[in-house]
Amino acid sequence: MDAMKPNQTSIEVSELKALANRLFETLEQAGIDRIPVTQNRYWTVFVSEAFGSAEPPEPTMSDVLDDLADLRSEVMQEDPETTLVAWHAFEHLSGLMKFVARADLDGNLTSVLAKTSEPRP
């Protein structure tokens, strides 16, 4: 996969998926199968306000456990007449990805990675 090109005007979904998969594979190979929730509330801005607005966005408080519950509900829904609202599901997913990043910053992943001598099979 190439680095960002100066005139790039799109991002391939397959590349995003491959990069995300690689990140999670790295965690799993290090023996990380759970991330402790030490702080579930966080500040965020809605995606509708994050891009293209001249006005500063209004931060709002979110919760990673709510994000997980809502994402599960939206992605795993069994009602064929209900349409997945992609922007909303990705909004919850982004909160969860920030949670993983924060866990690493807090040492909740690094300490496990440091204790792991060999990757799991």
C-alpha positions, 0 to 999 in steps of 0.5 A: 500500500502506497503512502498518501499521494499529494493529489489523492482524491479518494480512499479505498475501502479495501485499504481501510479494512486491511489496515484495521485488520492489521492493527487488530491482528497485532493486538491479538498476536500479542495476546490482547483479547480484552481491553479494560474499560477504566474510563468510559465517558469521553468528549467528541464532536459529531461528524456532521460538525467535524468536516467543512464547517467554518464554525467551531464544533460543539463538543458532546459527551459520549460513552464507549459502552453505549457506542458498543451497544449501539454498534452491535444493535445497528450492525447485527440487526436481524430486521431485514426491513431496517436499513443500516445507517452507515454514518451513525454506525461509523460514528460509534465505531470511531468512538470505540477506536478512540477508546482503543487508542486511549487505552494504549496511551494510558498503558493498558495495551503497552503493559500487556504488549511488554509482558508478552514474549511471543505472539500467540498462534 
